[in-house]
Amino acid sequence: MFVHHGIYWDNPEPLVDVHYERAAAFVKNDLALIGYHIPLDANKEAGNNWGMAKRLGLKAAKDFCQWRGMTIGVKGRLPKPMTIEELSRAALLGAKPNQLLQFGKKKISTVGIVSGGAGGDHWAAWKEGLDCFITGEIGHTDFNYIKEEGMNVIAGGHYNTETVGVQLVMKKLKEEKGVAGIFLDFPTGM
């Protein structure tokens, strides 16, 4: 099983209670689990951010936004200006975003993308002079900063923005190695 978020985030947990049940399901069923979090966000060929950039047809796409010394996002210019609603539909393939914050230009030409919980990176998009920042979720305290910056932000949902890469990897494995896969879609609404 190939996933974006693995079983643990910061620190491993003792294998008791629900943590035991999670691990036991893999052991009992002789199933391997591989999770690529940040590398899948940042991968230029099959990652969440660059995958969404390709979906949008971003021109002059470049690395954007640092996380712990690594560049993880992408920025670029849309093929044609779009409203925030049009951009959201194109970026999320019609999935409903968690929030659309329209405090900037009505027609968006430049975009920065960092999937997942990168809402605090609106600063980077603002400093770059981008028209819109696409991420998964923003925090409560980000709202007023975004408004004061005059930014457009699409909070597309953590889940919606981080399923792009696993689907691209699945497609790549099928095309290059003949390995068929099934995408298990369990939206969290987050």
PyMOL commands that set and color helices and strands:
alter all, ss='L'
color gray80, all
select helices_A, chain A and resi 17-28+38-42+48-56+84-91+119-127+142-149+158-161+164-177
alter helices_A, ss='H'
color red, helices_A
select strands_A, chain A and resi 2-3+34-35+59-67+70-82+99-102+108-113+132-135+152-155
alter strands_A, ss='S'
color yellow, strands_A
deselect
rebuild
show_as cartoon
